[in-house]
Amino acid sequence: MLVLVSSTWTGCARVISVLVSAVRVSTPHIHPVDGAALVNGYASSRHTAGVFALRLVAGSMDLDMWEDRMVGQQLQNSQKFAQITRSAPHAGRLSEDRRRTKAAWEHFVSGDNDVQGVSSSVLLSWYRCRDLHKVDPRLVSAPRAAGQGCSTFLHNSVFVQLGGIAAALVERSRDCLTTVTDGDGRILASWGSGETMRKATDNNLAPLFAWSESAVGTNGMGTAISQRRPMSVRGPEHWCEALHGWDCMGVAIYDSVTQDPVAALNISTWEHEVPMRPKALTRETEIVRQGLRERARQDAAEVGNAFVAAEADRNVRSILMAIDIGGSIIAANDRARDLLGGLPEGPLLDPADRWQAERSELREIARRSAQRAWSEPRWAGVADLGFLFGGHDQIFCITPLASPDGIIGLLLSDERSHDDAEMIFPETDARGTLDLPRRIPAVRDGRILLLAPEEIRYAEAARHDVWLMTDQGRVRAATQGIDNIERELAPLGFMRIHRSYVVNLARIREVRHSGKGMLTLSTTSQKDEAIAVSRRCAVKLRQRLGL
């Protein structure tokens, strides 16, 4: 069965055509293949499950011709979709636990919030589908994908790597369907065969269609992107009833610097369970994350070199900083470190080690500046960074640092700026409104609580669950897994101090030495509290606290 790769968004296929001639894809349980093998697909007799449809870039098919054929085929399919009234299996074929989930789904879509037997991650997704996205639970098939993509060469290499992993998964389990999406949940390619592929066609589980949570409700790939964690969705846990015959599991890939979603890999089965666990799917894609982290370190090294060169030409009294495009500080001179307090010496190559402002303005200024600089190569900008240095107006000159693949960092200096420099404001939209306060979802008695970060003193792992300690008591986090909680809370001023604890640095009241180099800390002065700090994290904690 031919696997289709979408080129609807900004020349994606043309960029991938360069990738497949240069990139060697290495995936678990499959030998690396060269560019020619990618262009011709996994075309050996063993890979009957799918063909990576990049023949167009080898010259055997014109891109416009390929798009015409794709659109024509999808239009034929859409006529067939109009005749479909339901593709889910009959309720009598459901297991007992799925019957309970089906009953909970029926109550919830009718407006009843008091439902039992559904995981917190699924329940939270249902709330978004019903109350925020307004997705019709009777939707039969996914809508056509829309919009323009802006993928970089680096991100397109991620698509190719995930394609290799997807083909290998189908080879090992021929009754499944695998898909690769971009960061917006638009399917770029799919692999499968036989009845599974035919069932997927009924629901538009195919390239050129949108599978974000806002488009089709709770599903593996779309909800994995929304919740920033691997997501398993079984049968009636899907928001749309037409998808209740599917089991799916998705894992998303995020940019190591900006934390924006880049892509997602999904594996789906019809009327039987997905033959792997979320942790296994995460391991399959770890090689992709490693590549993104290594690229982030290389970019930071280039930014650090530019910072050193700029520092040699600056007045010793000036403030100079180098930040990545996510707004985290890679390097700063002595003057900046004195003013900010507790800022470690750079360059900080690992994204996890970089200093992050507690407020969102610096991240937004970095994002907007990178966008403007990439679209206008000779661009120069300025921004008021007074929010970092005590609240008074303080104008900084912004100098973009570019690589062939995009903007990799920015130099910020308080020395005199160019007269024609553009002022960058931290607003997040054209109306000029600031970001809404970030909320952390938690669960208590079947209700979803939305906590402000400052309400949380620390998070504690208890197997797969995570408990959030607040001034109002102990509540269970909607997100499972302490690693996932760490990723969610780290940009908000939290730090992992132990394999079982993530603490709000702003809420620490006491740090005690407990002997043999061990530390404990307390986030309250009203009761005896001793949160363990591992030896591995103690040094970094002292740096963050300025001790």
Buried (B, 14 or more C-beta within 10 A) or exposed (E): BEBBBBBBBEBBBEBBBBBBBEBEBBBBEBEEBEBEBBBBBBEEEEBBBBBBBBBBBBEEBEBEEBBEEBEEBBEEBEEEBEEEEEBBBEEEEBEEEBBBBBBBBBBBBEEEBEBEEBBBBBBBBBBBBBEEBEBBBEBBBBEBBEEEBEBBBBBBBBBBBBBBBBBBBBBEBEBBBBBBBBBBBBBBBBBBBEEBBEBBBBBBBBBBBBBBBBBBBBBBBBBBBBBBBBBBBBBBBBBBBBBBBBBBBBBBBBBBBBBEBBBBBBBBBBBEEBBBEBEBBBEBBEBBBEBBBEBBBEBBBBBBBBBEEBBEEBEEEBBBBBBBBBBBBBBBBEBBBEBBEEBBEBBBBEBBBBBBBEBBBBBBBBBBBBBBBBEEEEBBBBBBBBBBBEEEEBBBBBBBBBBEBBBBBBBBBBEEBEEEBBEBEBBBEEEEEBBEEBEBBBBEEEEBBEBEBBBBBBBBBEEEBBBBBBEEEEBBBBBBBBBBBBBBBBBBBBBBBBEBBBBBBEBBEEBEEEEEEEBBBBBBEEEEBEBBBBEEBBEBBBBBBEE
